Amino acid sequence: ALMHTRFSTNTFPSWSRAHPNRFIAHNGEINTVMGNANFMKARQGLCQSENFGDDIESIFPVINEDGSDSARFDNALEFIHFGGYDLVHAMMMMIPEPWERHTTMNEDKKAFYEFHACMMEPWDGPASITFSDGQQIGAVLDRNGLRPSRYYVTEDDLVIMASEVGVVPDLDPLTVIEKGRLRPGRMFLVDMKEGRIVPDEEVKERVYSAKPYKKWLAENRVFLKDLPDANSPAVVEKDRVVERQLAFGYTYEDLRMLLGPTASTGVQPIASMGNDTPLAVLSQKPKHLYSYFKQIFAQVTNPALDCIREELVTATETFLGSEGNLLKPGPASCRMIRLDHPLIDNTQLAKLREIKLDGFRATTLDALFPADQGGDGLEEAFDQLCASADKAIADGYNLLIVSDRNIDAKNAAMPTLLAMGGLHHYLVSAGTRTRVSIILETGEAREVHHFSTLIGYGADAINPYMAFDSIHQMIEDDMLDTEFDKAVYNFLKGSIKGVVKTMAKMGISTVASYRGAQIFETIGLSTELVDKYFRGTSSRCEGSDIEQVAEEALIRHRSAFPDRHID
């Protein structure tokens, strides 16, 4: 039996949200549920199974968007289980162990987790989830073990598991033959048919040894570092550095306080001052769209992670390529390019742009809009970007490089976050998001908050080329005493560590889970703009619409390309 009780803290209880659900009862929070639900919606279009037959369309959408995080997890689990997966297999896929940095993990088990990382992102957050299909009943903890689960076994074969001891007050302690607690990432399973508790390693071995996952990975998964060198990697255009810095709103403070220290030390700079700048919507200076977004805090008792001391459970691995049929895993399911993290330099981007491997095709889409047309021009250019993405997908491209590198006097750069969030949601609605990876070639992004918001709204990889060009110029001007390649490496290292720290504040461990999770709220953007480009994001107060967002971008653009040039 599964039973669930709770003391309602900051939410109003309702029968429709009561546990247990069809397969699970859950103590905790799925922090990444927005992204998980969006990607499940996008995967629907590719899902086919003999178990569902031709009626599969009748059960879409898989996720009930009005449900709680627990209900949505249950929706996905039910769909995957009835689609052909064993219940334990489905749970291992949705809440995997931290395999990425686990040096002593069984290689076949690690291959199982990596294979399924190509198919689905983890449902992440502090969670103790109990599950049952009537034949088996079990429980699993999140990869950090941030929710307690303790169990007793008595001499008359009674097994009691709960979030704390003492839930059965009249239990005679003399009858208890075993006590224990569930550990992070581990599974506790009672099999009614076998009439025993099945140990974690045994139950998982049954799953990971069922198919040759290690062989499939070796034959299909590709590492970015192993791709052949590009014929024409991007080079620093020295004569355009200042022009682009002005167009993207770079300041001397950015160079001296942000890029310089990060490129020198490989660590995000810290300071003791508070942020006393006005809200972006109230500022008299043009602000980047990122400034309108604040990362939300976790509700109830959701602890942050210590991403330094608990580095083992964090992961930045990223996979690029096309997902297949979630309900029919096979060798082609892991035909992906594996990156160590989603921030890439110019050389790596050039490798992706010129890729010539079966299963991968790359194309570049310009994220520009006419500099003389304002909000209407920006909206029309965005719609054209979406149409170009549709055509590229129909033509078989699965690596979309969205670039603002070709800005000039007549064409301004779209705000990168607007282009990313809008395109992500457009493709989710079209059911084609999981068929492509979106790679941003952006001159705008340079801060940890910029990278975090872009990943949070769906970016698979980011190439902040203007940060690299600016670092090169700083070295030329003797503002930095570091070799260029080392400085770029340090900047990427410090930036991704900053992203992990930002995720950790919300109790999220992996970049794969953070991607598309939209752990942000907006302050000062109009509802109409949020609904089109950042669907599902909470907006605390009205404010700037597409016209104002375009004007802020054009103010920066006009400073780089003035009507009159004065020598």
C-alpha positions as CSV (number, residue, x, y, z in Angstrom):
1,A,0.0,0.0,0.0
2,L,1.0,3.6,-0.7
3,M,-0.2,6.3,1.7
4,H,0.6,10.0,1.6
5,T,-0.1,12.7,4.2
6,R,1.2,16.2,4.4
7,F,1.0,19.4,6.4
8,S,0.1,22.0,3.9
9,T,2.5,24.9,4.4
10,N,2.2,27.5,1.7
11,T,-0.2,25.9,-0.7
12,F,-4.0,25.4,-0.4
13,P,-4.8,21.7,-0.4
14,S,-7.2,20.2,-3.0
15,W,-8.5,16.8,-3.7
16,S,-7.4,16.9,-7.3
17,R,-3.8,17.2,-6.2
18,A,-4.0,14.5,-3.4
19,H,-1.5,11.6,-3.5
20,P,-1.0,8.8,-4.2
21,N,-1.2,9.3,-8.0
22,R,-1.6,6.4,-10.3
23,F,1.9,5.0,-9.8
24,I,3.6,7.2,-7.3
25,A,3.5,9.1,-4.0
26,H,6.1,11.9,-3.6
27,N,7.7,13.9,-0.9
28,G,9.7,16.8,-2.3
29,E,9.8,19.1,-5.2
30,I,10.6,18.5,-8.9
31,N,12.3,21.9,-9.5
32,T,12.8,21.2,-13.3
33,V,9.2,20.2,-14.0
34,M,8.5,23.1,-16.5
35,G,11.4,22.0,-18.7
36,N,10.6,18.3,-18.3
37,A,7.0,18.9,-19.3
38,N,7.9,21.0,-22.3
39,F,10.3,18.4,-23.6
40,M,7.8,15.6,-23.1
41,K,5.3,17.7,-25.1
42,A,7.9,18.0,-27.9
43,R,8.7,14.3,-27.8
44,Q,5.1,13.3,-28.4
45,G,5.3,13.8,-32.1
46,L,8.0,11.1,-32.5
47,C,6.4,8.5,-30.1
48,Q,5.1,5.3,-31.5
49,S,4.5,2.0,-29.7
50,E,2.8,-1.3,-30.5
51,N,1.3,-1.1,-27.0
52,F,-0.7,2.0,-27.9
53,G,-1.2,1.2,-31.6
54,D,-2.9,3.8,-33.8
55,D,-4.7,5.3,-30.8
56,I,-1.6,6.9,-29.4
57,E,-2.9,10.4,-30.5
58,S,-5.9,10.0,-28.2
59,I,-3.7,10.1,-25.0
60,F,-1.9,13.3,-26.0
61,P,-0.9,15.5,-24.3
62,V,0.9,13.2,-22.0
63,I,1.4,15.8,-19.3
64,N,-1.6,17.5,-17.6
65,E,-0.3,21.1,-17.4
66,D,-2.7,21.9,-14.6
67,G,-1.3,19.1,-12.4
68,S,1.3,19.5,-9.6
69,D,4.9,18.5,-10.1
70,S,4.1,15.1,-8.7
71,A,1.2,14.6,-11.0
72,R,3.2,15.6,-14.0
73,F,6.0,13.2,-13.0
74,D,3.3,10.5,-12.6
75,N,1.9,11.3,-16.1
76,A,5.3,10.8,-17.7
77,L,6.0,7.6,-15.7
78,E,2.7,6.1,-16.7
79,F,3.2,6.9,-20.4
80,I,6.7,5.4,-20.4
81,H,5.7,2.3,-18.5
82,F,2.7,1.5,-20.6
83,G,4.8,2.3,-23.7
84,G,6.9,-0.7,-23.0
85,Y,9.4,0.1,-20.2
86,D,9.6,-1.9,-17.0
87,L,8.6,0.3,-14.0
88,V,12.1,0.1,-12.5
89,H,13.7,0.9,-15.9
90,A,11.5,4.0,-16.2
91,M,12.4,5.2,-12.7
92,M,16.1,4.7,-13.4
93,M,15.7,6.8,-16.5
94,M,13.8,9.6,-14.9
95,I,15.8,9.8,-11.7
96,P,19.3,8.6,-12.6
97,E,22.2,8.2,-10.2
98,P,25.0,10.7,-10.5
99,W,27.0,8.7,-13.0
100,E,29.0,11.4,-14.7
101,R,31.8,11.8,-12.1
102,H,31.5,8.3,-10.5
103,T,34.9,6.7,-11.1
104,T,34.1,3.4,-9.5
105,M,30.6,2.7,-11.0
106,N,30.2,-0.4,-13.0
107,E,30.9,0.4,-16.7
108,D,27.8,-1.3,-18.0
109,K,25.6,0.7,-15.5
110,K,27.4,3.9,-16.4
111,A,26.7,3.2,-20.1
112,F,23.0,2.6,-19.3
113,Y,22.8,6.0,-17.7
114,E,24.7,7.8,-20.5
115,F,22.6,6.1,-23.1
116,H,19.4,7.3,-21.5
117,A,20.8,10.8,-21.0
118,C,20.7,11.0,-24.8
119,M,17.0,10.3,-24.6
120,M,15.7,12.2,-21.6
121,E,16.9,14.8,-19.1
122,P,16.6,13.9,-15.4
123,W,13.6,15.1,-13.4
124,D,15.7,16.9,-10.8
125,G,15.0,18.3,-7.3
126,P,14.9,17.0,-3.7
127,A,12.6,14.0,-3.9
128,S,11.7,10.7,-2.2
129,I,9.4,8.9,-4.6
130,T,7.6,5.7,-3.8
131,F,6.1,3.7,-6.7
132,S,4.0,0.6,-7.3
133,D,2.4,-1.3,-10.1
134,G,0.6,-3.8,-7.8
135,Q,3.3,-6.4,-8.2
136,Q,6.3,-4.4,-7.1
137,I,6.5,-1.6,-4.6
138,G,9.6,0.5,-4.1
139,A,11.1,3.9,-3.5
140,V,14.0,5.9,-4.9
141,L,15.8,9.0,-3.6
142,D,17.1,11.9,-5.7
143,R,20.8,12.0,-6.6
144,N,21.5,14.2,-3.6
145,G,19.4,12.4,-1.0
146,L,17.7,15.6,0.1
147,R,14.6,13.8,1.4
148,P,14.7,11.2,4.2
149,S,13.4,7.6,3.7
150,R,13.7,5.1,6.5
151,Y,12.5,1.5,6.7
152,Y,11.9,-1.3,9.2
153,V,11.5,-5.0,8.4
154,T,9.8,-7.2,11.1
155,E,10.1,-10.9,11.7
156,D,6.5,-11.5,10.4
157,D,7.6,-10.0,7.0
158,L,6.1,-6.6,7.4
159,V,8.0,-3.9,5.6
160,I,7.4,-0.3,6.6
161,M,9.1,2.6,4.8
162,A,8.3,6.3,5.7
163,S,9.9,9.7,5.6
164,E,10.6,9.4,9.3
165,V,10.6,6.7,12.1
166,G,7.7,6.4,14.4
167,V,4.8,6.5,11.9
168,V,3.5,3.2,13.2
169,P,3.4,3.9,17.0
170,D,2.3,0.5,18.3
171,L,5.1,-1.5,16.5
172,D,6.9,-3.8,19.0
173,P,10.6,-3.0,18.7
174,L,11.4,-6.6,19.6
175,T,9.9,-7.8,16.3
176,V,12.2,-5.6,14.2
177,I,14.9,-7.6,12.4
178,E,16.3,-4.9,10.2
179,K,16.5,-1.1,10.1
180,G,17.9,1.0,7.4
181,R,17.6,4.2,5.3
182,L,17.5,4.8,1.6
183,R,20.7,6.4,0.3
184,P,21.1,9.0,-2.5
185,G,20.3,7.6,-6.0
186,R,19.6,4.2,-4.5
187,M,16.4,2.1,-5.0
188,F,14.5,0.1,-2.4
189,L,12.2,-2.6,-4.0
190,V,9.9,-5.2,-2.6
191,D,8.8,-7.8,-5.2
192,M,5.5,-9.4,-4.2
193,K,5.9,-12.3,-6.7
194,E,9.4,-13.2,-5.3
195,G,8.3,-12.3,-1.8
196,R,11.5,-10.5,-0.9
197,I,13.4,-7.2,-0.8
198,V,15.5,-7.0,-3.9
199,P,18.9,-5.3,-3.3
200,D,19.6,-2.1,-5.2
201,E,22.5,-3.6,-7.3
202,E,20.5,-6.7,-8.2
203,V,17.4,-4.9,-9.4
204,K,19.5,-2.4,-11.4
205,E,21.7,-5.1,-12.9
206,R,18.6,-6.8,-14.4
207,V,17.9,-3.5,-16.2
208,Y,21.3,-2.4,-17.4
209,S,22.4,-5.8,-18.5
210,A,19.3,-6.4,-20.7
211,K,20.7,-4.6,-23.8
212,P,24.3,-3.8,-25.0
213,Y,24.2,-0.1,-24.1
214,K,28.0,0.1,-23.9
215,K,28.4,-1.3,-27.4
216,W,25.7,1.1,-28.8
217,L,27.5,4.1,-27.2
218,A,30.9,3.1,-28.6
219,E,29.4,2.8,-32.1
220,N,27.2,5.9,-32.1
221,R,28.1,8.5,-29.5
222,V,30.7,11.1,-30.7
223,F,32.8,13.4,-28.5
224,L,33.2,17.0,-29.6
225,K,36.9,16.9,-29.1
226,D,37.3,14.0,-31.5
227,L,35.6,15.9,-34.4
228,P,38.1,16.8,-37.2
229,D,39.4,20.4,-37.2
230,A,37.5,22.9,-39.2
231,N,38.9,24.3,-42.4
232,S,38.0,27.9,-41.6
233,P,37.6,28.5,-37.9
234,A,36.4,32.0,-36.9
235,V,39.1,34.5,-36.3
236,V,39.1,37.7,-34.3
237,E,38.1,40.6,-36.6
238,K,40.2,43.3,-34.9
239,D,38.8,46.2,-36.9
240,R,35.2,45.4,-35.7
241,V,35.9,44.8,-32.0
242,V,35.0,48.3,-30.7
243,E,32.1,48.5,-33.1
244,R,30.6,45.3,-31.9
245,Q,31.3,46.1,-28.2
246,L,29.2,49.3,-28.6
247,A,26.5,47.4,-30.4
248,F,26.2,44.8,-27.7
249,G,26.5,47.2,-24.8
250,Y,29.9,46.4,-23.5
251,T,31.3,48.8,-20.9
252,Y,34.7,49.4,-19.4
253,E,33.4,47.8,-16.2
254,D,32.6,44.6,-18.1
255,L,36.2,44.4,-19.3
256,R,37.9,45.4,-16.1
257,M,35.6,43.8,-13.5
258,L,34.2,40.7,-15.3
259,L,36.1,39.5,-18.4
260,G,39.6,40.3,-17.1
261,P,39.4,38.6,-13.7
262,T,37.6,35.5,-15.1
263,A,40.1,35.2,-18.0
264,S,43.0,35.5,-15.6
265,T,41.9,33.2,-12.8
266,G,39.2,30.9,-14.2
267,V,36.9,31.9,-11.4
268,Q,33.9,34.1,-11.4
269,P,34.8,37.4,-9.7
270,I,33.1,38.2,-6.4
271,A,32.4,41.5,-4.7
272,S,30.9,42.6,-1.4
273,M,28.7,45.4,-2.7
274,G,25.0,45.1,-3.1
275,N,23.2,45.7,-6.4
276,D,21.6,49.2,-6.0
277,T,20.9,49.7,-9.7
278,P,17.3,50.4,-10.6
279,L,15.0,47.7,-12.0
280,A,15.5,47.4,-15.7
281,V,12.0,48.6,-16.5
282,L,12.6,51.7,-14.4
283,S,16.1,52.5,-15.6
284,Q,16.8,55.4,-17.8
285,K,19.6,53.5,-19.6
286,P,19.0,50.8,-22.1
287,K,19.1,47.4,-20.4
288,H,19.7,43.9,-21.8
289,L,16.6,41.7,-21.7
290,Y,18.4,39.4,-19.2
291,S,18.1,42.2,-16.6
292,Y,14.3,41.8,-16.6
293,F,14.7,38.2,-15.3
294,K,15.3,37.0,-11.7
295,Q,15.9,33.4,-10.7
296,I,13.1,32.3,-8.4
297,F,13.7,30.8,-5.0
298,A,12.6,27.4,-4.1
299,Q,9.4,27.1,-2.0
300,V,8.9,25.3,1.3
301,T,12.0,23.4,2.4
302,N,14.1,23.2,-0.7
303,P,17.8,23.4,0.2
304,A,20.5,24.7,-2.0
305,L,23.4,22.4,-2.9
306,D,27.0,22.9,-2.0
307,C,28.3,22.5,-5.5
308,I,31.9,22.7,-4.4
309,R,31.9,20.0,-1.7
310,E,29.3,18.0,-3.4
311,E,30.8,18.3,-6.9
312,L,30.2,14.5,-7.4
313,V,26.5,15.0,-7.9
314,T,26.7,18.0,-10.3
315,A,27.0,17.5,-14.0
316,T,27.5,19.8,-17.0
317,E,27.5,17.2,-19.8
318,T,25.5,18.2,-22.9
319,F,24.4,16.2,-25.9
320,L,23.7,17.6,-29.3
321,G,21.7,15.9,-32.1
322,S,18.3,14.5,-32.8
323,E,16.3,12.5,-30.3
324,G,14.3,9.6,-31.7
325,N,11.3,7.6,-30.5
326,L,11.3,7.6,-26.7
327,L,9.3,4.4,-26.6
328,K,11.6,2.4,-29.0
329,P,15.2,2.8,-27.7
330,G,17.9,1.4,-30.0
331,P,21.5,2.1,-31.3
332,A,20.4,5.3,-33.1
333,S,19.0,6.7,-29.9
334,C,22.5,7.7,-28.8
335,R,23.7,9.1,-32.1
336,M,24.7,12.3,-30.3
337,I,27.7,14.6,-29.9
338,R,28.8,14.8,-26.3
339,L,30.2,18.1,-24.9
340,D,31.8,18.5,-21.5
341,H,29.7,21.6,-20.9
342,P,27.4,23.9,-23.0
343,L,29.9,26.9,-23.4
344,I,32.1,26.5,-26.4
345,D,34.9,28.4,-28.0
346,N,35.2,29.5,-31.6
347,T,37.2,26.4,-32.7
348,Q,34.6,24.1,-31.3
349,L,31.8,26.0,-33.0
350,A,33.6,25.8,-36.3
351,K,33.9,22.0,-35.9
352,L,30.2,21.8,-35.4
353,R,29.4,24.2,-38.3
354,E,31.5,22.1,-40.7
355,I,30.5,18.6,-39.4
356,K,30.4,15.9,-42.0
357,L,29.2,12.8,-40.0
358,D,26.2,10.6,-40.6
359,G,23.3,11.8,-38.5
360,F,24.4,15.4,-38.2
361,R,23.8,18.5,-40.4
362,A,24.4,22.1,-39.3
363,T,23.1,25.3,-40.7
364,T,23.3,28.9,-39.6
365,L,20.3,31.2,-39.1
366,D,20.7,34.9,-38.7
367,A,19.1,36.5,-35.6
368,L,19.0,40.0,-37.0
369,F,16.2,42.6,-37.6
370,P,16.1,45.8,-39.7
371,A,17.6,48.7,-37.8
372,D,15.0,51.2,-39.0
373,Q,11.8,49.3,-38.2
374,G,11.5,49.0,-34.4
375,G,9.2,46.5,-32.6
376,D,7.3,45.6,-35.7
377,G,10.5,44.8,-37.6
378,L,11.8,42.8,-34.6
379,E,8.6,40.7,-34.5
380,E,8.5,40.1,-38.2
381,A,12.2,39.1,-38.2
382,F,11.5,36.7,-35.3
383,D,8.7,35.1,-37.3
384,Q,11.0,34.7,-40.2
385,L,13.6,33.1,-37.9
386,C,11.0,30.5,-36.9
387,A,10.0,29.9,-40.6
388,S,13.7,29.4,-41.4
389,A,14.0,26.9,-38.6
390,D,11.0,25.0,-39.8
391,K,12.5,24.8,-43.3
392,A,15.9,23.7,-42.0
393,I,14.3,20.9,-40.0
394,A,12.2,19.8,-43.0
395,D,15.5,19.8,-45.0
396,G,17.1,17.4,-42.5
397,Y,19.3,19.8,-40.5
398,N,19.5,19.0,-36.8
399,L,22.1,21.6,-35.5
400,L,20.7,25.1,-35.8
401,I,23.3,27.8,-35.2
402,V,21.5,31.0,-34.3
403,S,23.9,33.8,-35.0
404,D,24.1,37.6,-34.7
405,R,27.7,37.8,-36.0
406,N,26.5,39.5,-39.3
407,I,25.3,42.8,-37.7
408,D,25.9,45.9,-39.8
409,A,24.5,49.4,-40.1
410,K,21.2,48.2,-41.6
411,N,20.8,45.1,-39.4
412,A,20.7,45.0,-35.7
413,A,21.0,42.0,-33.4
414,M,17.9,40.5,-32.0
415,P,18.1,40.3,-28.2
416,T,19.5,36.8,-27.8
417,L,17.3,35.8,-25.0
418,L,14.2,36.8,-26.9
419,A,15.3,34.8,-30.0
420,M,16.2,31.8,-27.9
421,G,13.1,31.7,-25.7
422,G,10.7,32.4,-28.5
423,L,12.3,29.8,-30.9
424,H,12.4,27.2,-28.2
425,H,8.7,27.6,-27.4
426,Y,7.8,27.8,-31.1
427,L,9.5,24.4,-31.8
428,V,8.0,22.8,-28.6
429,S,4.5,23.8,-29.9
430,A,5.4,22.5,-33.4
431,G,6.5,19.2,-31.9
432,T,10.0,19.5,-33.5
433,R,12.1,20.8,-30.6
434,T,13.7,17.4,-29.8
435,R,14.7,16.9,-33.4
436,V,17.2,19.7,-33.3
437,S,19.8,21.3,-31.0
438,I,20.0,25.1,-30.8
439,I,23.5,26.6,-30.7
440,L,23.8,30.3,-30.0
441,E,26.6,32.3,-31.6
442,T,26.1,35.5,-29.6
443,G,28.0,38.7,-29.1
444,E,25.6,39.7,-26.3
445,A,26.1,37.1,-23.6
446,R,29.1,37.5,-21.3
447,E,27.9,37.2,-17.7
448,V,26.9,34.1,-15.7
449,H,23.3,35.4,-15.5
450,H,23.2,35.7,-19.2
451,F,24.4,32.1,-19.7
452,S,22.0,30.8,-17.0
453,T,19.0,32.4,-18.5
454,L,19.8,31.3,-22.1
455,I,20.2,27.7,-20.9
456,G,17.1,28.0,-18.7
457,Y,15.2,28.9,-21.9
458,G,16.5,26.0,-23.9
459,A,19.9,26.8,-25.3
460,D,21.9,23.6,-26.0
461,A,25.3,25.3,-26.5
462,I,26.5,28.9,-26.4
463,N,29.4,30.5,-28.2
464,P,30.0,34.0,-26.7
465,Y,32.3,35.1,-29.5
466,M,32.4,38.8,-28.5
467,A,33.7,37.9,-25.0
468,F,36.6,36.1,-26.8
469,D,37.2,39.0,-29.1
470,S,37.2,41.4,-26.2
471,I,39.7,39.3,-24.3
472,H,42.0,39.2,-27.4
473,Q,41.8,43.0,-27.6
474,M,42.6,43.3,-23.8
475,I,45.7,41.2,-24.3
476,E,46.7,43.4,-27.3
477,D,46.2,46.5,-25.1
478,D,48.3,45.0,-22.3
479,M,45.2,44.9,-20.0
480,L,45.7,41.1,-19.6
481,D,49.0,39.2,-19.1
482,T,47.8,35.8,-20.3
483,E,48.0,33.8,-23.5
484,F,44.8,34.0,-25.6
485,D,44.0,30.3,-25.6
486,K,44.6,30.0,-21.9
487,A,42.5,33.1,-21.2
488,V,39.6,31.7,-23.3
489,Y,39.8,28.4,-21.4
490,N,39.8,30.2,-18.1
491,F,36.8,32.4,-19.1
492,L,34.8,29.3,-20.1
493,K,35.8,27.4,-17.0
494,G,34.9,30.3,-14.6
495,S,31.6,30.9,-16.4
496,I,30.4,27.3,-16.3
497,K,31.3,27.1,-12.7
498,G,29.2,30.2,-12.2
499,V,26.3,28.5,-14.0
500,V,26.6,25.4,-11.8
501,K,26.6,27.7,-8.7
502,T,23.4,29.4,-10.0
503,M,21.7,26.1,-10.6
504,A,22.7,24.9,-7.1
505,K,20.9,27.8,-5.5
506,M,17.7,26.1,-6.7
507,G,18.7,22.6,-5.7
508,I,19.3,21.6,-9.4
509,S,22.3,19.4,-10.1
510,T,22.6,19.0,-13.8
511,V,22.7,21.3,-16.8
512,A,20.5,18.8,-18.7
513,S,17.8,19.3,-16.1
514,Y,18.3,23.1,-15.9
515,R,17.9,23.4,-19.7
516,G,14.5,24.7,-20.5
517,A,13.4,24.6,-16.9
518,Q,12.6,28.3,-16.8
519,I,13.5,28.8,-13.2
520,F,12.9,32.6,-13.6
521,E,10.3,35.2,-13.1
522,T,10.1,38.5,-15.0
523,I,9.8,41.9,-13.6
524,G,8.6,44.6,-15.9
525,L,7.7,42.8,-19.1
526,S,4.3,42.9,-20.7
527,T,2.1,39.8,-20.5
528,E,1.7,39.7,-24.3
529,L,5.5,39.6,-24.8
530,V,6.0,36.9,-22.1
531,D,3.2,34.7,-23.5
532,K,4.8,34.6,-26.9
533,Y,8.5,34.4,-26.1
534,F,8.7,33.0,-22.6
535,R,5.5,31.0,-22.2
536,G,4.9,29.7,-18.7
537,T,7.1,32.3,-17.0
538,S,5.4,34.2,-14.2
539,S,5.2,38.0,-14.7
540,R,5.0,39.9,-11.5
541,C,4.1,43.3,-13.1
542,E,3.4,44.7,-16.5
543,G,6.1,46.8,-18.3
544,S,8.1,46.8,-21.5
545,D,6.5,45.4,-24.7
546,I,8.2,44.4,-27.9
547,E,8.5,48.0,-29.0
548,Q,10.5,49.0,-25.9
549,V,12.7,45.9,-26.1
550,A,13.5,46.7,-29.7
551,E,14.2,50.3,-28.9
552,E,16.7,49.3,-26.2
553,A,18.5,47.1,-28.6
554,L,18.5,49.9,-31.2
555,I,19.9,52.5,-28.9
556,R,23.0,50.3,-28.4
557,H,23.0,49.6,-32.2
558,R,23.0,53.3,-33.1
559,S,25.9,54.0,-30.8
560,A,27.9,51.6,-32.9
561,F,26.6,52.7,-36.2
562,P,25.8,56.4,-35.9
563,D,24.2,58.3,-38.7
564,R,27.1,60.7,-38.8
565,H,30.7,59.6,-38.4
566,I,33.0,62.1,-36.7
567,D,36.8,61.4,-37.1
